[in-house]
Amino acid sequence: MSGCEREEQTRPSVTRPDRKEEALLRFGFSVKRGSVHTSRTMMLRELTRLFASVPEKAAHESYMSSIIADNCLGKRSGVTRKLSAKSLSGLYILNLDKVLFRAFRFFWRRDAQAHPLISLLCTYARDAILRQSAEYILTVPVGTAAHKAEMEQFIEEKYPDRFSDGMLHSLVRNIRSTWTQSGHLEGHLTKIRSQAAATPGAVAYALLLGYLAGARGEFLFATEYARLLDCSVARSIELAEEASRRGWIVFKRVGTVIEALFPNLLTEQEMEWIREPN
């Protein structure tokens, strides 16, 4: 068994965030019913071009200007530039005031191999239908086909009569593309469940999201965000320890007692919000 091979039997049951939704909004999470995936994927290629054009510490306006005025994405018309800006903002916020995005850019610069997974994690925290689709994707065994018709049926059952046939086809096509970009699927027409490549940066970001949602200690490895890492708890802990050695997070483990802290990522105001009772 490889170091990052999935070992679901060793991972505790997945826990949902216990922090109130309005508190999560402060950090950049979204609870809106809509989905960018009705028209776009998680746009990893466009995001890569955008980040190559805009400095890490840039303001939100700089991202918008780079996309719309400077056309850093190479779009053919002003309309498509504005739509791309709206979609990327919907997926990633593009605003350093929100720790969800600020930490995303922190790990983006420091761990290039983490780009697919941290992009999925950020998008997952902001897109309700993508979150719902994980319930299907993550139960497909590695090496097994993830059929488009099965996912369409799954989405239709979760959102009965919400989408026309054409909209449902487009939505599922885009969702499957996102899971392919993240490394959970591979192939073109026939999508096969593959194992995503967890890295120190991806694990650290997943732990941060779980921490913001209210998880602590060993339960950080039982959140829905940790499950997206696609590897065992033991391997996730190894990668968290590596992230700590690199100075990205503080991770301590004594026996079964685990503590994770994020002094490089959270402001004092955000820590005050975290300390507030639910």
Buried (B, 14 or more C-beta within 10 A) or exposed (E): EEEBEBEEEEBEEBBEBEBEEEBBEBBBBBEEEEBBBBEBBBBBEBBEBBBEBBEEEBBBEBBBBBBBEEBBBEBEEEEEBBBBBBBBBBBBBBBBEBBBBBBBBBBBEBBEEBBBBBBBBBBBBBBBBBBBBBEBBBEBEEEEBBEBEEBBBBBBEEBEEEBEEEEBEBBBBBBBBBBBBBBBBBEEEEBBBBBBBBBBBBBBBBBBBBBBBBBEEBBBBBBBBBBBBBBBBBBBBBBBBBBBEEEBBEBEBEEEEBEBBBEEBBEEEBEEBBEEEE
